Amino acid sequence: MTLTRKQTAWKKSRKFGDVKGGRMRPKLTDNIFNRQHNLQAPTDTQETPVYIQDNPSRDFYFPVSIEEIKDFLEKLPREHTEHLTHIWLRKMKKKEYEKEGCFICGRGINLIVIYPFPKNLKMNYGKNKPAKKKLSWYSAYKPAIKQKGENWYLQWTKESIKQYYLESLLLHEIGHKMDSVHKRYWSQAYAQKAEQFANNYAFYWGDKIRNNFS
């Protein structure tokens, strides 16, 4: 069913689902849907999620592998991942470095997109010091906050960014999937609550998995 423009004012595509938050929502110009014709709802006999991995650009890499994601998902209850159809480790342009991931749903597809990370392990903020709320989100992984000239950045290690991608970023997007499958709210007014739900899900299950498998 195609919804009206008013009903879908905050969506990227009326025909191909919703973009659910994540850490930085993609811009309208990032062409996330250019390959949507390649994404089809899996058949009943197809193993899910279906994994897609792009070749990241020279200055970026994926902190987690498909095998590491598979192993991590095994630590969650099956009902938390059973509706997940695709996980896409997607290439991005260098100017889009601030993106981390997003969840997209529609037409039988529940897709998590994971973006690569700079090889220098720096999360740049330009002239603006990272907000306390942002620092609180990353605090469990203890990235070092630094300033060089007028530019602020968080310096990560390979171990800490891998842990963050699995325990926070991936779980946050699964939280959006859970929220979408079970509640199916579409309004822009619900967006903030959806983000909080996904954050709470990541905090709870990230802590639980660390305690169970440390």
TISEKE-116086 format. One record per residue (C-alpha): x, y, z; residue number from 1. Coordinates in nm, 4 decimals. Layout:
TISEKE-116086
         u         v         w  num
         X         Y         Z  NUM
...
//
This chain:
TISEKE-116086
         u         v         w  num
    0.0000    0.0000    0.0000    1
    0.1346    0.3421   -0.0958    2
    0.0777    0.6009    0.1761    3
    0.0140    0.9685    0.1246    4
    0.2858    1.2330    0.1326    5
    0.1484    1.3671    0.4612    6
    0.1537    1.0223    0.6223    7
    0.5123    0.9643    0.5172    8
    0.6635    1.3105    0.5422    9
    0.9608    1.1864    0.7463   10
    1.0322    0.8810    0.5325   11
    1.2940    0.8460    0.2641   12
    1.0771    0.6326    0.0375   13
    0.7041    0.5815    0.0336   14
    0.7432    0.2583   -0.1596   15
    1.0331    0.1069    0.0302   16
    0.9838    0.1433    0.3997   17
    1.1079    0.3520    0.6846   18
    1.4488    0.4588    0.8018   19
    1.4590    0.3998    1.1753   20
    1.7132    0.6182    1.3503   21
    2.0372    0.4427    1.4247   22
    2.3477    0.6411    1.5024   23
    2.3016    0.9313    1.2604   24
    2.0210    0.8848    1.0097   25
    2.1310    0.8816    0.6442   26
    2.0885    1.1956    0.4385   27
    1.8417    1.2126    0.1523   28
    2.1329    1.2370   -0.0900   29
    2.3186    0.9228    0.0165   30
    2.1453    0.7010   -0.2438   31
    2.0690    0.4283    0.0097   32
    1.7870    0.3044   -0.2124   33
    1.9797    0.2853   -0.5396   34
    2.0125   -0.0907   -0.4926   35
    1.6672   -0.1550   -0.3523   36
    1.5738   -0.3556   -0.6614   37
    1.8318   -0.6132   -0.5490   38
    1.6700   -0.6509   -0.2078   39
    1.3815   -0.8951   -0.2153   40
    1.1958   -1.0515    0.0738   41
    1.3576   -1.3905    0.1452   42
    1.1685   -1.7076    0.0624   43
    1.0464   -1.9408    0.3366   44
    1.3374   -2.1764    0.2701   45
    1.6100   -1.9090    0.2567   46
    1.8406   -1.8678    0.5538   47
    1.8078   -1.5274    0.7174   48
    1.9421   -1.2775    0.7683   49
    2.0964   -1.2445    0.4241   50
    2.4397   -1.0809    0.4472   51
    2.5741   -0.8273    0.1976   52
    2.9225   -0.6784    0.2255   53
    3.0630   -0.3986    0.0121   54
    3.4304   -0.3231   -0.0354   55
    3.4919   -0.0150    0.1829   56
    3.6952    0.2734    0.0479   57
    4.0687    0.3008    0.1072   58
    4.0513    0.4950    0.4350   59
    3.7768    0.2860    0.5967   60
    3.7199   -0.0667    0.7209   61
    3.4454   -0.2709    0.8852   62
    3.5357   -0.3236    1.2527   63
    3.3285   -0.6433    1.2609   64
    3.3091   -0.9325    1.0176   65
    3.0012   -1.1203    0.9028   66
    3.1114   -1.4215    1.1078   67
    3.1460   -1.2067    1.4202   68
    2.7982   -1.0660    1.3640   69
    2.6569   -1.4174    1.3201   70
    2.8222   -1.5348    1.6407   71
    2.6938   -1.2326    1.8288   72
    2.3349   -1.2774    1.7092   73
    2.3442   -1.6318    1.8468   74
    2.3693   -1.4791    2.1947   75
    2.0275   -1.3138    2.1589   76
    1.6918   -1.4882    2.1957   77
    1.5841   -1.6246    1.8572   78
    1.2618   -1.4231    1.8622   79
    1.4691   -1.1031    1.8642   80
    1.6264   -1.1771    1.5267   81
    1.3750   -1.4017    1.3508   82
    1.2174   -1.1185    1.1471   83
    1.5536   -0.9734    1.0431   84
    1.5946   -1.0327    0.6682   85
    1.9198   -0.8556    0.5689   86
    2.2377   -0.7137    0.7199   87
    2.4284   -0.4928    0.4784   88
    2.7867   -0.3837    0.5498   89
    2.7647   -0.0901    0.3167   90
    3.0301    0.1305    0.1613   91
    2.9963    0.5045    0.2101   92
    3.1592    0.8190    0.0835   93
    3.4326    0.9751    0.2947   94
    3.2278    1.2890    0.3502   95
    2.9622    1.0702    0.5116   96
    3.1996    0.9361    0.7776   97
    2.9707    1.0414    1.0621   98
    2.7184    0.7692    0.9823   99
    2.7287    0.4431    1.1729  100
    2.4155    0.2514    1.0830  101
    2.0399    0.2488    1.0332  102
    1.7391    0.0176    1.0192  103
    1.5099    0.0100    0.7148  104
    1.1844   -0.1811    0.6868  105
    0.9133   -0.2299    0.4289  106
    0.7742   -0.4747    0.1699  107
    0.8744   -0.7805    0.3678  108
    1.2265   -0.6534    0.4316  109
    1.3850   -0.5718    0.7677  110
    1.7331   -0.4452    0.6855  111
    2.0148   -0.3334    0.9127  112
    2.2819   -0.1219    0.7432  113
    2.6251   -0.1011    0.9065  114
    2.8718    0.1579    0.7776  115
    3.2540    0.1281    0.7953  116
    3.4800    0.3209    1.0321  117
    3.7931    0.5300    0.9626  118
    4.1137    0.3264    0.9665  119
    4.2799    0.5932    1.1817  120
    4.0164    0.5111    1.4469  121
    3.9214    0.8776    1.4850  122
    3.5598    0.9857    1.5215  123
    3.5736    1.3490    1.4130  124
    3.3502    1.6313    1.5378  125
    3.5116    1.9341    1.3811  126
    3.5116    2.2509    1.5879  127
    3.2280    2.1377    1.8131  128
    3.3169    1.9424    2.1242  129
    3.1065    1.6239    2.1467  130
    2.7887    1.6760    2.3493  131
    2.7580    1.5153    2.6923  132
    2.4736    1.2958    2.5660  133
    2.6943    1.1635    2.2867  134
    2.9856    1.1042    2.5243  135
    2.7526    0.9199    2.7608  136
    2.6460    0.6851    2.4801  137
    3.0089    0.5940    2.4084  138
    3.1318    0.6018    2.7701  139
    3.1274    0.2239    2.8275  140
    3.4001    0.1884    2.5620  141
    3.6195    0.4707    2.6913  142
    3.7298    0.6414    2.3693  143
    3.9766    0.9220    2.4438  144
    3.8404    1.2709    2.3755  145
    4.1094    1.4842    2.2104  146
    4.1535    1.8200    2.0445  147
    4.4025    1.9031    1.7717  148
    4.4011    2.2693    1.6827  149
    4.0344    2.3634    1.6622  150
    3.9150    2.0115    1.5832  151
    3.7697    1.7674    1.8348  152
    3.7687    1.3917    1.7936  153
    3.7294    1.0648    1.9819  154
    4.0238    0.8284    1.9534  155
    3.9225    0.4621    1.9589  156
    4.1157    0.1373    1.9651  157
    4.0424   -0.1559    1.7336  158
    3.9184   -0.3577    2.0283  159
    3.6878   -0.0868    2.1637  160
    3.5302    0.0026    1.8288  161
    3.4657   -0.3664    1.7542  162
    3.2976   -0.4027    2.0916  163
    3.0922   -0.0874    2.0318  164
    2.9744   -0.2005    1.6877  165
    2.8461   -0.5293    1.8296  166
    2.7202   -0.4346    2.1738  167
    2.5732   -0.0923    2.1001  168
    2.5375   -0.0117    1.7307  169
    2.4111   -0.3518    1.6158  170
    2.1899   -0.3920    1.9218  171
    2.0492   -0.0420    1.8748  172
    1.9374   -0.1302    1.5222  173
    1.7901   -0.4602    1.6406  174
    1.6008   -0.2539    1.8983  175
    1.4519   -0.0519    1.6121  176
    1.3604   -0.3790    1.4406  177
    1.1869   -0.5060    1.7558  178
    1.0016   -0.1780    1.7945  179
    0.8944   -0.1780    1.4296  180
    0.7788   -0.5401    1.4175  181
    0.5800   -0.5303    1.7400  182
    0.4482   -0.1722    1.7443  183
    0.4644   -0.0540    1.3860  184
    0.4384    0.3175    1.4622  185
    0.4971    0.5470    1.1631  186
    0.4470    0.8995    1.2951  187
    0.7267    1.1518    1.3220  188
    0.6071    1.2287    1.6736  189
    0.7034    0.8745    1.7756  190
    1.0592    0.9055    1.6432  191
    1.2065    1.0210    1.9759  192
    1.0388    0.7378    2.1655  193
    1.1652    0.4932    1.9052  194
    1.5205    0.6152    1.9609  195
    1.4831    0.5785    2.3366  196
    1.3423    0.2288    2.2986  197
    1.6379    0.1285    2.0784  198
    1.8855    0.2837    2.3220  199
    1.7286    0.1024    2.6181  200
    1.7336   -0.2243    2.4269  201
    2.1048   -0.1817    2.3461  202
    2.1929   -0.0878    2.7047  203
    2.0070   -0.3843    2.8534  204
    2.1168   -0.6564    2.6129  205
    2.4697   -0.5216    2.5742  206
    2.5161   -0.5421    2.9498  207
    2.3504   -0.8827    2.9692  208
    2.5681   -1.0307    2.6953  209
    2.8866   -0.8854    2.8483  210
    2.8007   -1.0430    3.1826  211
    2.7020   -1.3789    3.0370  212
    2.9905   -1.4220    2.7953  213
    3.2786   -1.2231    2.9471  214
//
